[in-house]
Amino acid sequence: MATVVTEKLSRLFINLRQLPPLLAPLSPATVSSAEVPPVFWKPYIHGGYRPVRQTWRYYFSTLFQQHNEAINVWSHLAAAPVLLLRFQRLWQRVDFGQDAHARPLLIILVASLTYLTFSSLAHLLQAKSEFWHYSFFFMDYVGVAVYQYGSALGHFYYAIEPSWHERVRGFFLPLAAALAWLSCAGSCYAKFRFHPACSLPGRLCQELPSGLAYLLDISPVIHRICTSARPEPALLYHKCQVLFFLLGAFFFSHPYPEKWFPGKCHFFGQSHQIFHVFLVLCTLAQIEAVVLDYESRREIYSSLQGGPAYDFSALFLVTVACSVLTAIYMAQRVRSKLGLKEE
């Protein structure tokens, strides 16, 4: 499951080559807009400062420059081709079109690629303007919601034991879809409504729905780990994905190691960067576990999922649609608050 991007780190976009201009005061009266680096700050709607705009081409060019968002961008951007290669290999031996039992696998692969791509774009392009800062992170939250539902579906369909399936089958996927949308809506609202200094209300809006979603989504895996009587290849990957997620959640919630080394982790070593790395490792381990379950547990899941009472594909589309509409609505509220004309 992916996570929501922290406010303080997302607002700091510093290029190593642009540090000298920061050391001298800049005046709009004496410096033309073309000369002002993207770290020349102006007020945000919640206070603090925002960078002066540059061209889209400029921000894409920073992919190959050293700045404090570079690790956040590349940690997810580099994982996408790995998943695409895994997808391509699966496509050669799995009939996603005809095998109905393969469709949940397709959904979790698409969901993983979606959140990795959206997160990379958000970290790369969020400094374009204040409107785009909010809009790209709203898009990032859509990716988080899509991935949450994809994870829930993969675990419910392939990893679940019959005894746990009997307990949760009536509500698991509808509740997973609702919590996925709620995590997107809560994150968008917290981003728009609360100043980063008001950490408790904002974090509750962001993290409470996501935490509840994770507890539900991972429950089939935890139940299987606790009740399994024999070793299975997929279980090792499931244990790894849980471990990597918990480590990632720790670094997401606690500003280490930058708290130990103040002012030393602007470009490398931020807790959010470490969170990104563990989240990618969690996703890769999860995909391997789901693939192994798809290949080795067909007799189990085909008997359990032979006639589901609801269409998981429809729930996936509903989750995507509701999350996208929520992000668009919140972006329009940002536009109205900023008084921007359509760009």
N, C-alpha and C positions, 0 to 999 in steps of 0.2 A: 504494500500500500504506500502509495505515495503519501507526501506530507506537504504541508503548506509552507510557503517561503517566509522566513522571518523578515520583519519590517526593517530593522536597522541595517541589516546587511544588504538588503535589496536597494536601499537608497544611496549606497556608497559605491560609485562607479569611478574608480581612479585608474588612470593609465600611467604606467611607470615613466613614460617619456614626458608626461605632462606635470610631473611634480615640481620642476622649477617655477612655472608660472604661478603655482599655488603659494609660493613663498613670498611673492610680492603682491601688494594690494592691486586689484583690478577695478577700474572705474568705467562704467558704461559710456561715460562722456568722452573717454580717451581711447577706448578699445573698441574696434568694430566688431560686429557680431561674428564675422568670419574668423576673427582672431581669438575669440573667447573659447577656451577649452570646455569640454562637456562637464567639467567639475566646477564651473562657475555657477554658484548656487543662487536660486531665487526662492521666495517663500512657497511652501506647500499649503494646501487648504487646511491641513491640521497643524500648521506650524512647521518649523524646520526649514529646509531648503531643498530646491530641486535644480537640476542642471539645465543650462541653456541648450536649446535644440541643436542637433547636427543632422546631416542627411542620413537616410536609411543606409546608403552605401558606406558611410563612415562606420556605423555600428557593426555592420557585417564584416568590415575590414578589421575590427578589433578582435575577431576570432584568432588572429595570428599575432596579437600583441599581448604583453603582460599587463594585466590589471586585476583588480580584486574579484571580479566575476568570472575570470577565465576558467578556474577550476570548476566552478559551479556549472558553467556551460559545457565544458568538455567532458566532465564526468558522466553526464547523461547523453551527450551527443556521441561519444565514443561507444556507448553501450548499444545504441540503436543499430549500427551495422552488425554487431554480434547477434542480436536478435533476428535481424533480417536474414542473416546467413543460416541461422537455426530454422527459421521459417521456410527458407528455400529448400533446405534438406528435407524437412517434413513434407513439403508440398510434393516431393518426388515419390513419396510412398504412402501418403494419406490422401484419401479422396474426400476433401472437405465438402464438396458439393453433394455427394451421394450418401456419405456416411453421416447419419444424423447424430451419432455419438461423437463425432469429431468437431461438431460446431461449437461446443463450449471451449474446446482447445483453440479454435480459430478466434473466438471472442477474446480470450485472455491474451493471446498474442497481439491482436490489434489494440487492445486496451493498453498493454505495456508499451508498445511503440508510440501510442498517442500521448501518454503522460511523459515519456522521455522527450519527445519532440516539443511538446508544449512547454515543458519546464526549461528546456534549452533556449527556446525563443524568448521566454519571459525574462530570463537572466541576461540574455544578450541584448534585447531591444527595449527593456523597460525604461531606460534613461532618455529615450527619444523626446518625451515631453511628459508632463504630469498626467494628461489624459491617457497616453499610451502606457505609462507606468501602471496605472490602475487596470487598464483594459487587458494588458498582457498577463498580469497576475490573475485577473478573473478567468482568463483562458487557461492558465495553469491550474486553477481550481477545478475547471471542467475536466481536465486530464486526470486529476486526482480522483474525482468522482467516478469517471469511467473505469479507471484502474481498480478502484475499490469494488465495484460491482463485478468486474471481470475476475478478480481474485475470489470473491465469494462464490461465483458460479463454478470456477475451476475446482475449488475445494469441495463444494456441495456435490458436484457431479462425479468427480473421479476419486477423491480422497476419502470420502465419508464411509464410515462403517454402517452396516444395516441397523444396528441398535440405535445409533445416533440419528440416522435418517428417519427412523420411525418417530422419534421425538420432535423433530424440527421441520419435517417436510411440509407441514401445512402453512408455515409462515416464513421460512428461512429466506427464500429469494425475494418475496415482496418486501420484507423488512430490510433486507440488504439493499435493495434499490432505493427505498425511502431514506435510509441512513446515508447512502452515497449522495443523493441529492441534497440532503440536509447539511452534510459536511461542505458541499460546494456553496450552498446558500449562506451558511454560517460564516464561512471564510470570506466570501464576497462582502457580506455585511460588516464583518469586523474590520476588513481592510478599508471600507468606505467610512464607517461610523466612528471608529475609535482611534485616538492618537496612540502611537506606539508607547508613550509613557504610561498610558492607562492599560497596563499589561493584563490585569486580571479579567476584566470584562471581555477584552478582545480574545484572550487565550481561551476563555470558556466557550465563546462562539465558535472558535476555530477547532479546538482540540477535543471538546466533549463529544460532538457528533462523530468525529474521526475515531476517537478512542472506543466509543460504543460500536462503531462499524467494524473496527479491527477485532474486538472481542467476539462479535458474531461471526465474522468471516473466517477467523482462524480456528473456531471451535471444532469443526470436523477434524482438523489436523491434530489439535491438542488431544482430543478424545482418542484418536487412533494411536498417537504416540503412547498415551498412557495405558491403553488396553491391548496393544499388539503383543501377541505371544511369541512371535518369531521375527527374525530380522528380515527386512525387505530393502532392496536398493533405494527405493524412493524415500524411505523414512529418514535416511541420512540427509538427503537434500531438504526434506521438510524441517528437520531439526536445525539445519543450517539457516534456512530462511527465517525461522523464528528467532534464532540467535542474532542474525544480522539486523533484523528489524528492531529488536530490543536495544541493541547497541546504537543503531541509528536514532531511535527515539531518545536515548539518553543525550546524545550530542545535539539533537534538535532542541531539547529542553534546557540544556546547561551550556553556558558559553565557555567551554574549555576546548583548547588550551589558551585561548586569547585572554582569559581571566588570569591565568598564571603569568603570561608574558604580555602585559599591556603595550599596545602600539607596535607589536612585532609580528602580528598575524594578518595584516591588511591584505597581503597578496597570496599567502600560502599558510595553511594551518588553521583556518577558521573552523569553528565547530560545525558550521553549516556545510562546509566543503566535506568534512569527514562524514556528516550525515548523508550527503549525496552519495559518497562512495559506498557506504554500508547499504543504502537503499538500492543501489544498482546490484550489489552482490545478493541482496535479498531477492530481487526480481529474477536474476539469473538462476539462483538456486530453486526458486519457486517454479520457474518454467521447466527446468529439468525434472523436478519432482512430478509435475502434472503430466509431462510427456511419458515418464515411466509408468505412472498410474494408468494413463490412457492405454498403453500397450500391454500392461500385465494384469489389469483388473477388469477386463471387459465382461467377464462372466458375472462379476458382482454388480457393476454399475448398470449393465444392460437389464438386469432383473429389477433393480431399484428404480431406474429412470425410464422404463419402457413406456409408461403412460403418464407423464406428469400432468398435474391438474392445472398447470398454467404454462404459458409459453415463455421460456427464458429469453428467447430472442426478442420477443415483443417487450419484455421488461428492460432489456438492454437498450432498445431504441427509445423507450420512454425515459429512461435515466439520462441518456444522451440529450434528448430533446429538452427535458426540463432543466438540465444543467446549463445548456447553451442559452436557453431563453432567460434564465436567471442572470447569467453573465452579461447578456445583452442589455437587460433591464438595468442592472447596476451600472454598466458603462454609460447608459443614457443619463442616469442620475448624476454621475460624475461630470458628464458634459454640461448638464444643466447647472450644476453647482459652480463649475468653472466659468460658465458663460461663454463656452467655445462655440464657434460656428463649425459646420461640417467641413472637415479637412479633405 
